[in-house]
Amino acid sequence: MNTCTLNLDHVDDLIPQLATHFNTEYKENFGEFSLKIPDRFGEGKMWGINFPNGVGLHFIKGEFYEDFNLYFSSDSISSLRFVYCVKGCLEHVFGDDEEVNDVKRYQHIITAPKYSESESFRFKEHTETLICYLEIDRERFQQQLSYDLTKIDAAFYSLFADINNLTRIWHKGYYSLEISDIIAQLDTYEQQGLIRTNFLGAKALEVMSAMLALYRQDASGISKKPILREHDMEAIVKAVAHIEENLHSLGTIPEIAEAVGLEPYRLQQGFKKVYHMTVNDFIKDHRLKCALKMLTTENKNVSEVVYELGLSSRSYFSKIFKEKYGISPKEISKR
């Protein structure tokens, strides 16, 4: 395993120390540090930028040719890290613990070691990886607040108040579609200079706000107005396939949700997020598209189409078809 030991006395030390380990050069532009992973170690890029409010934004994107270990030794920075595994996987270890915490795709962790305790992030060899993480210097973050820290939500106080690293912090969950969208914007943003710096700073705070909303929900067990998680997308994709394959005999929404292993309210939320319509509207729209195809290219009559789509009312089908296409299915069939 290729291990890079980091002794950080300042938030901007990360990329320079990585460059020293890889025996390569790094770049700095408007406070953003970056380096290309040397060909002998892998391929990809690592970059980061730190802001005066104590919040840092970092990306590790690429592939390592052997297992790679980022070993953060105990240092003078009281760091709180929000880590998002977008691609690949990650292993996390505190100090000399034997317990290895697996972090899979779509998962996030919130982590902070105790005083004088190290922390390791391990990357698997030959695995395409995209890790985004926020590093929050808790002391600097407190200094820039315009209000007393005791006024913040109790769930957040335990995260941000411990500038002396008296307590280890560990939390794992699935991040939201909102966070996924923001990370995608950060990964593909191409502007440079001051415009980029302002954009990255704003988006870093946006990610942190979305993360805190997730953390509060997870900590309290609140189920009202649940947040759609990124890993729910896999179930949404399965639901679409299930609908397309079973148009003739589709069950109820709860039955569709059960078939793909998702709660009905999350299924509805996912369809609204991705397709901007309810599950029922998606089913109706898909049926009408299939109906148009059957009538125009498969030489089927209206009765055959109604049967194959699993509809019980020919008059209802004719009504919704004409509403969508401005012509009745019978007229199309005649043509």
C-alpha positions as CSV (number, residue, x, y, z in Angstrom):
1,M,0.0,0.0,0.0
2,N,1.2,3.5,-0.9
3,T,0.9,5.6,2.2
4,C,1.1,9.4,2.2
5,T,1.5,10.8,5.8
6,L,0.2,14.3,6.2
7,N,1.3,16.6,9.1
8,L,-1.0,19.6,8.6
9,D,-0.2,22.8,10.5
10,H,-2.3,24.9,8.1
11,V,-5.3,24.1,5.8
12,D,-3.2,25.0,2.7
13,D,-0.6,22.4,3.5
14,L,-2.6,19.5,1.9
15,I,-1.7,19.7,-1.8
16,P,1.9,20.8,-1.3
17,Q,2.5,17.8,1.0
18,L,0.8,15.5,-1.5
19,A,3.0,16.9,-4.2
20,T,6.1,16.2,-2.1
21,H,5.0,12.6,-1.6
22,F,4.4,12.1,-5.3
23,N,7.6,14.0,-6.2
24,T,5.7,16.2,-8.5
25,E,4.7,19.8,-8.9
26,Y,1.5,21.5,-7.9
27,K,-0.3,24.6,-9.1
28,E,-1.9,27.5,-7.2
29,N,-4.4,29.9,-8.8
30,F,-6.5,32.3,-6.8
31,G,-6.1,30.2,-3.7
32,E,-6.9,26.9,-5.4
33,F,-4.2,24.3,-5.2
34,S,-4.1,21.3,-7.6
35,L,-1.9,18.5,-8.8
36,K,-2.0,15.8,-11.5
37,I,-1.5,12.3,-10.2
38,P,1.8,11.2,-11.7
39,D,1.6,8.4,-14.3
40,R,3.6,6.0,-12.3
41,F,1.1,6.2,-9.4
42,G,-2.2,6.4,-11.3
43,E,-4.2,8.9,-13.3
44,G,-6.4,11.8,-12.4
45,K,-6.3,15.0,-10.3
46,M,-6.5,16.2,-6.7
47,W,-7.4,19.8,-5.9
48,G,-8.6,21.9,-3.0
49,I,-9.4,25.5,-2.0
50,N,-9.8,26.9,1.5
51,F,-11.8,30.0,2.4
52,P,-11.5,32.6,5.2
53,N,-14.6,31.2,6.9
54,G,-12.7,28.0,7.8
55,V,-14.4,25.9,5.2
56,G,-12.3,24.0,2.6
57,L,-13.4,22.2,-0.5
58,H,-11.4,19.2,-1.9
59,F,-11.7,16.7,-4.7
60,I,-9.9,13.4,-5.4
61,K,-10.7,12.2,-8.9
62,G,-9.0,9.4,-10.7
63,E,-7.5,6.0,-10.2
64,F,-4.6,4.7,-8.3
65,Y,-2.5,1.7,-9.5
66,E,-2.0,0.3,-6.0
67,D,-3.9,0.8,-2.8
68,F,-3.4,4.4,-1.6
69,N,-3.7,5.5,2.0
70,L,-4.1,9.2,3.0
71,Y,-2.8,9.2,6.6
72,F,-3.7,12.3,8.5
73,S,-1.4,12.4,11.6
74,S,-2.5,14.3,14.6
75,D,-2.0,18.0,13.9
76,S,-2.8,21.5,15.2
77,I,-6.0,21.9,13.1
78,S,-9.3,21.0,14.6
79,S,-10.8,19.5,11.5
80,L,-14.3,18.3,10.9
81,R,-14.7,16.5,7.6
82,F,-17.8,15.9,5.5
83,V,-16.9,13.2,2.9
84,Y,-18.9,12.1,-0.1
85,C,-18.2,9.0,-2.1
86,V,-19.5,9.7,-5.6
87,K,-17.6,6.9,-7.4
88,G,-15.7,4.0,-6.2
89,C,-15.4,3.2,-2.5
90,L,-13.4,4.2,0.5
91,E,-12.1,2.7,3.7
92,H,-11.8,4.9,6.9
93,V,-9.9,4.1,10.0
94,F,-9.3,6.1,13.2
95,G,-5.9,5.8,14.8
96,D,-4.7,2.2,15.4
97,D,-8.3,0.8,15.5
98,E,-8.7,-2.6,14.0
99,E,-12.2,-1.6,12.8
100,V,-12.3,-0.5,9.2
101,N,-15.3,1.5,8.1
102,D,-16.4,0.9,4.5
103,V,-17.8,3.9,2.6
104,K,-19.6,2.9,-0.6
105,R,-20.9,4.9,-3.5
106,Y,-23.7,7.3,-2.6
107,Q,-22.6,7.3,1.0
108,H,-21.3,10.2,3.1
109,I,-19.5,10.3,6.4
110,I,-19.0,13.0,9.0
111,T,-15.7,12.5,10.8
112,A,-13.4,14.1,13.3
113,P,-10.6,12.3,15.3
114,K,-9.9,13.0,18.9
115,Y,-6.9,15.0,20.1
116,S,-3.6,13.3,19.2
117,E,-5.5,10.7,17.1
118,S,-4.7,9.9,13.5
119,E,-7.2,9.3,10.7
120,S,-6.8,7.3,7.5
121,F,-8.7,7.3,4.2
122,R,-7.8,4.3,2.0
123,F,-8.5,4.0,-1.8
124,K,-8.7,0.7,-3.6
125,E,-6.3,0.1,-6.5
126,H,-7.6,0.2,-10.1
127,T,-10.9,1.6,-9.0
128,E,-12.3,4.8,-10.6
129,T,-12.8,7.1,-7.8
130,L,-14.5,10.5,-7.2
131,I,-14.4,11.8,-3.6
132,C,-15.5,15.2,-2.6
133,Y,-15.0,16.4,0.9
134,L,-15.4,19.5,3.0
135,E,-12.8,20.2,5.7
136,I,-13.9,22.6,8.3
137,D,-11.4,24.2,10.6
138,R,-13.7,24.5,13.6
139,E,-11.7,27.2,15.4
140,R,-11.7,29.5,12.3
141,F,-15.3,28.7,11.6
142,Q,-16.3,29.9,15.1
143,Q,-14.3,33.0,14.8
144,Q,-16.2,34.2,11.7
145,L,-19.6,33.7,13.2
146,S,-21.6,36.9,13.9
147,Y,-23.5,35.2,16.8
148,D,-22.8,33.0,19.8
149,L,-22.3,29.4,18.9
150,T,-24.6,28.3,21.7
151,K,-27.5,29.7,19.7
152,I,-27.2,27.0,17.0
153,D,-29.3,23.8,16.8
154,A,-28.2,21.4,19.5
155,A,-27.6,18.7,16.9
156,F,-25.0,20.9,15.3
157,Y,-23.4,22.2,18.4
158,S,-21.7,18.9,19.1
159,L,-20.1,19.0,15.6
160,F,-18.7,22.6,15.7
161,A,-18.1,23.4,19.3
162,D,-15.3,20.9,20.1
163,I,-12.3,22.9,18.9
164,N,-10.0,20.9,21.3
165,N,-11.0,17.6,19.7
166,L,-12.1,16.0,23.0
167,T,-14.6,13.7,21.4
168,R,-14.4,11.5,18.3
169,I,-17.1,12.1,15.7
170,W,-18.3,9.5,13.3
171,H,-21.6,9.4,11.3
172,K,-22.4,7.6,8.1
173,G,-25.4,7.8,5.8
174,Y,-26.6,8.3,2.2
175,Y,-26.3,11.8,0.8
176,S,-29.2,13.5,-1.0
177,L,-29.9,14.2,-4.7
178,E,-29.5,17.9,-3.9
179,I,-25.9,17.3,-2.7
180,S,-25.3,15.1,-5.7
181,D,-26.4,17.9,-8.1
182,I,-24.1,20.4,-6.4
183,I,-21.1,18.1,-6.5
184,A,-21.7,17.5,-10.2
185,Q,-21.8,21.3,-10.8
186,L,-18.5,21.7,-8.9
187,D,-16.9,18.8,-10.8
188,T,-17.7,20.3,-14.2
189,Y,-17.4,24.0,-13.6
190,E,-14.9,25.5,-16.1
191,Q,-14.7,29.2,-15.3
192,Q,-11.4,30.5,-13.9
193,G,-10.1,33.3,-11.6
194,L,-12.3,35.3,-9.3
195,I,-15.5,33.9,-10.9
196,R,-14.5,30.4,-10.0
197,T,-13.4,31.2,-6.5
198,N,-16.7,32.9,-5.7
199,F,-18.6,30.0,-7.3
200,L,-16.7,27.4,-5.3
201,G,-17.1,29.3,-2.0
202,A,-20.8,29.6,-2.5
203,K,-21.3,26.0,-3.5
204,A,-19.2,24.8,-0.6
205,L,-21.6,26.5,1.8
206,E,-24.5,25.1,-0.1
207,V,-23.2,21.6,0.3
208,M,-22.6,22.1,4.0
209,S,-26.2,23.5,4.5
210,A,-27.7,20.5,2.7
211,M,-25.5,18.2,4.7
212,L,-26.6,19.7,8.0
213,A,-30.2,19.2,7.0
214,L,-29.5,15.5,6.4
215,Y,-27.6,15.2,9.7
216,R,-30.4,16.7,11.7
217,Q,-32.9,14.4,10.1
218,D,-30.8,11.4,10.7
219,A,-30.0,12.4,14.3
220,S,-33.6,13.1,15.2
221,G,-35.2,10.3,13.2
222,I,-37.7,12.7,11.7
223,S,-39.6,11.1,8.8
224,K,-41.8,14.0,7.9
225,K,-40.9,15.5,4.5
226,P,-38.1,13.0,4.0
227,I,-35.0,14.0,1.9
228,L,-34.5,11.9,-1.2
229,R,-31.1,10.2,-1.1
230,E,-28.8,9.6,-4.0
231,H,-28.9,5.9,-3.7
232,D,-32.7,6.0,-4.1
233,M,-32.0,6.7,-7.8
234,E,-31.1,3.0,-8.3
235,A,-34.6,2.1,-7.2
236,I,-36.2,4.8,-9.4
237,V,-34.4,3.3,-12.4
238,K,-35.7,-0.1,-11.5
239,A,-39.2,1.3,-11.1
240,V,-39.1,2.7,-14.6
241,A,-38.0,-0.7,-16.0
242,H,-40.7,-2.4,-14.0
243,I,-43.3,0.0,-15.4
244,E,-42.1,-0.5,-19.0
245,E,-42.1,-4.3,-18.7
246,N,-45.4,-4.6,-17.0
247,L,-47.8,-2.1,-18.6
248,H,-50.4,-4.8,-19.2
249,S,-50.6,-5.8,-15.5
250,L,-49.3,-2.9,-13.4
251,G,-50.2,-2.9,-9.8
252,T,-50.8,0.0,-7.5
253,I,-48.1,2.5,-6.6
254,P,-47.4,0.8,-3.2
255,E,-47.0,-2.5,-5.1
256,I,-44.6,-0.9,-7.6
257,A,-42.6,0.6,-4.7
258,E,-42.4,-2.8,-2.9
259,A,-41.2,-4.5,-6.1
260,V,-38.2,-2.1,-6.3
261,G,-37.6,-1.9,-2.5
262,L,-38.6,1.7,-1.9
263,E,-41.1,3.4,0.2
264,P,-44.1,4.8,-1.8
265,Y,-43.4,8.4,-0.7
266,R,-39.8,8.1,-1.9
267,L,-40.9,6.6,-5.2
268,Q,-43.2,9.6,-5.7
269,Q,-40.5,12.1,-4.6
270,G,-38.0,10.5,-7.0
271,F,-40.3,10.7,-10.0
272,K,-41.1,14.3,-9.3
273,K,-37.4,15.1,-9.0
274,V,-36.2,13.3,-12.1
275,Y,-39.2,13.3,-14.4
276,H,-41.1,16.3,-13.0
277,M,-44.3,14.3,-12.7
278,T,-46.0,11.9,-10.4
279,V,-45.8,8.1,-10.9
280,N,-49.3,7.9,-12.3
281,D,-48.6,10.7,-14.8
282,F,-45.4,9.0,-15.8
283,I,-47.3,5.7,-16.4
284,K,-50.0,7.5,-18.4
285,D,-47.4,9.3,-20.5
286,H,-45.5,6.1,-21.2
287,R,-48.7,4.3,-22.1
288,L,-49.7,7.0,-24.6
289,K,-46.2,6.9,-26.2
290,C,-46.5,3.2,-26.6
291,A,-50.0,3.5,-28.0
292,L,-48.8,6.0,-30.6
293,K,-46.1,3.6,-31.7
294,M,-48.5,0.6,-31.8
295,L,-51.1,2.5,-33.9
296,T,-48.6,4.0,-36.4
297,T,-46.0,1.3,-36.8
298,E,-47.4,-2.0,-35.6
299,N,-50.8,-1.9,-37.5
300,K,-52.8,-2.5,-34.3
301,N,-56.4,-1.4,-33.8
302,V,-57.7,0.6,-30.8
303,S,-59.1,-2.4,-29.0
304,E,-55.8,-4.3,-29.2
305,V,-53.8,-1.2,-28.0
306,V,-56.2,-0.8,-25.0
307,Y,-55.8,-4.4,-24.1
308,E,-52.0,-4.5,-24.4
309,L,-51.6,-1.4,-22.3
310,G,-53.7,-2.9,-19.5
311,L,-56.5,-0.3,-19.7
312,S,-60.1,-1.2,-18.9
313,S,-61.8,1.8,-20.6
314,R,-61.6,2.4,-24.3
315,S,-63.4,5.8,-23.9
316,Y,-60.9,6.9,-21.3
317,F,-58.0,5.9,-23.5
318,S,-59.5,7.8,-26.4
319,K,-59.9,10.9,-24.2
320,I,-56.4,11.1,-22.9
321,F,-54.9,10.2,-26.2
322,K,-56.6,13.1,-27.9
323,E,-55.7,15.5,-25.1
324,K,-52.0,14.6,-25.7
325,Y,-51.8,14.3,-29.5
326,G,-54.8,16.4,-30.7
327,I,-56.2,13.5,-32.6
328,S,-58.3,10.5,-31.7
329,P,-56.6,7.0,-31.8
330,K,-59.4,5.9,-34.1
331,E,-58.5,8.5,-36.7
332,I,-54.8,7.5,-36.5
333,S,-55.8,3.9,-36.9
334,K,-57.8,4.7,-40.1
335,R,-54.9,6.6,-41.6
